[in-house]
Amino acid sequence: MNKTADWTLLVGRLALIALYTTSAIGKFGALDQTAAMIGGKGLPFPAALALVAAAAELIGALCIAVGYYTRAAAIGLVLYTIIVTIAFHGFWGLEGAARFGQYIHFMKNVGLAGAFIIIAGVGAGAYSLDALLGKRRQADSSNTSLA
């Protein structure tokens, strides 16, 4: 990859995770309300799911931001986003303004999932812990093969 692509991947990763980071912080700050919303959808174990959701968003976002296990984190956030989108943004059962509002959230999440799919495909780029640790692993394996 060239330097421009590596910089755009870094900036894109940071922009992409902004929503997930702020959402995770909000969930951790209001676990009871998050659990009530999850329970309101009829899902089991709402308190546990609220904690899992907040942790998944925060850990996934941080991994994407610093580029650590980036592909795995991106795949995890794709799956998480698909599940949340279907469970919480079912516009097809609504009418009027409520339908339109949930449709917008649904399509926003489709776009976010698409961006995570791209990151899962191309990786984090040169400005990431994955790249830094990969160079170290290559150097370590070169040194041990010389011994």
N, C-alpha and C positions, 0 to 999 in steps of 0.2 A: 504494500500500500504506500501511497505517497503521503507527504506531511500534511497536505490539505485534507485528505481523507481521514487521517488520524486525528487532526484537530476537530473536524466536523463530527466524528464519532464521539469524542470527548464531550463537546458542547451538547450534542444531541442526547447523549446518555444523561447528562445533568438536567437538561430540560425535561426529558421523559420521566424522570423519577420524582420531580418536584411534587406532582399530585399525590403520589403514593407516600412520600415522606410526610407531607402535611396531613394526609388522611390517617396515617398510622399514629402520629402524635395526637391527633384528635380522638382517635379510638382509645388509646392508652389513657387519655385524660378524662374519658367518659365511658368507661367499660360498662357501667350499668345501663346507660342509655343505648349503647351499641348492642348489648345483650337483649334489651327490650325490643329493639328493632328486629333483630334476628329471630327472636321468639315470636314476634308478631307475624313473621312470614311462615310460622309453623315448623321451623327447623328445630331439631332436637339439640339439647345441651347448649343453649344460647350463651351462657357465660363462658364456657370453654371455647366455643366458636368465635366469640368476640376477641378473646385473648389470642387465639390462633390467627385470626384475620389481621389483628394489629401487628403481631410478630412477623407474619408473612410479608406484609407490606413494608415494614421497616427493614427487615433483614434483606429482602429482595432488592429494595431500593438502594440500600447501602452497598450491596455487592455490585450492582450495576454502576453506581456512582464511582467507586474506586476501581472497578474492573477486576473483581476477584470472583473466580468461578462464574464469570459473566454469562457464558452460554447456559449453564445450569440454572442460574438465577432468572435469566430471561424466559426459559422454558417454564419454570415454576410460576412466574408472573403471568405468562400466557394462560396457563391452566387456571390459576386463581381468578384472573380477569374474566375468563369465559364462565366459570361457575357463578361468580358474583353478578355478572351481567344477566345471565338467565334467571337467577334467583330473585334479583332486586329490580330489574328494569324491564319487566314484561309488559311492554306497551300494548301488545296485541289484545289484552283483556280490558283496555281502558278506552275512554272516548274524550273528545274535545282537547282542552288544554293539558289535562293530565296525560293523555296519550302522547301528545306532542312533546311534553317535557321528558317523559320516559324514553321516547324514541330518540331524542337528542342524546340523553345519557347512554343509551344502548349503542348508538353509532359512534359516540366518542370512545367508548370502550372497545369497539371493533377496531378503530384506528390505533388505540394504544396497544392492543394485542398484536396488530400488524407490525408496529414498530418493534415490539419485543421479539417477534418472529425474525425480523431483519437482524437484530442484534444477535439472536441465537445462531443465525446463519453466518454472519461475518465476524463475530467476536467483538472484543472491546477495542481493538486497535493498539497502537504502540504506546499510548499514554494510559497505561493500566498496570495494575499489579500482576495480572495474568502475563503480560509481556515481560515485565521485569523478572518475575519468578521463572518464566520460561527460559530466559537468557541465563539465569543462574543455574537452572537444571541442565541446560546444554553445556555450560562451562564445567559443572561438576562431573557430568558424564564424560566429557573430553579428558578431564584430569585423571579420572579413575581408569580410563582405557589406556592411558599412557603409562600407568604404573605396572 
